[in-house]
Amino acid sequence: MTEEDVPKQLRGWMNHVFSSGCYTGDDYKAFQNEYARWLRKALKGYSVDVHRNHYEFSAVITRKGENGKPDRHVYLSISDVRFFPKAWYSKVLMRTMAHAEDWTGGTNTYCAIGYIPKRVEELMSLIND
């Protein structure tokens, strides 16, 4: 994976050493906000609900059902950036969800950040109506 595979607005965080402590650092808060903005932009047409955590986050990505069909959901999560500093862009966890609060969901899969939009489409197509 090269720097070009990471969205331009997030490249500055690739070698950043995040603060640590019992309170979330301002550097991580800024990173998380930028990542969430990028995610929403990259997944235009989907609802992206980001669940902010201490030094990691998850998101529920929803495609509204059409013509009476149920909504479809995909779960996304990045690992703690202090202990897995490259995983937020090289190994993003994703899986299908039966509903918006299905935290155990389908089989875990991983992809690099640049493949998130494509992987969301693939996972959405696996969900039965």
Helices and strands as residue ranges (DSSP letters): G 3-5, G 8-13, H 26-42, E 47-52, E 57-63, E 72-78, H 87-90, E 92-97, E 109-111, G 113-115, H 116-126
